């Protein structure tokens, strides 16, 4: 039988449970396993989709940081955006990368379907569908960002390549999440 859907509102125990996973998750980030089996990850043939989701999430976090920094440098050098605005955009990109990585891992792997939104959290297995589709939607946004940068400036090709790779990673992450359902 499937576990019941629960709505947590201002649940400090859930917050403590989440913050209690910070050390465990940072251990995964420091020593990722995807380095050893990236070729296997690309085939989408996994015996353990939880591990696949975690590894894609960590790879996504690394790429989110790399894309954010590269985009910031390109935007500042190209003069499209001021330093303050570029820094703000960089921070938002890194925050979303972290949310998809750690909070996504917690909600998908640890809680088997949990979506937290500031003061409330909905916990139920159908949330896995939501997480998976959200990541795939974010991948489409990364592709749109890459396409919009084509031909804008000579060094923007770097951003196009990085955004495209980032989109592939997000898509695989979403796919792994959907396979957990």
Secondary structure, DSSP 4 states (H G I P E B T S, - for coil): -PPPPEEEES-HHHHHHHHHTHHHHHHHHHT-STTT-HHHHHHT--S-HHHHHHHHHHHHHHHHHHHHHHHHHHHHHHTSS-HHHHHHHHHHHHHHHHIIIIIHHIIIIISSSEEEETTEEEE-TTHHHHHHHHHHHHHHHHHHHHHHHTTTSTTHHHHHHHHHHHHHHHHHHHHHHHHT-
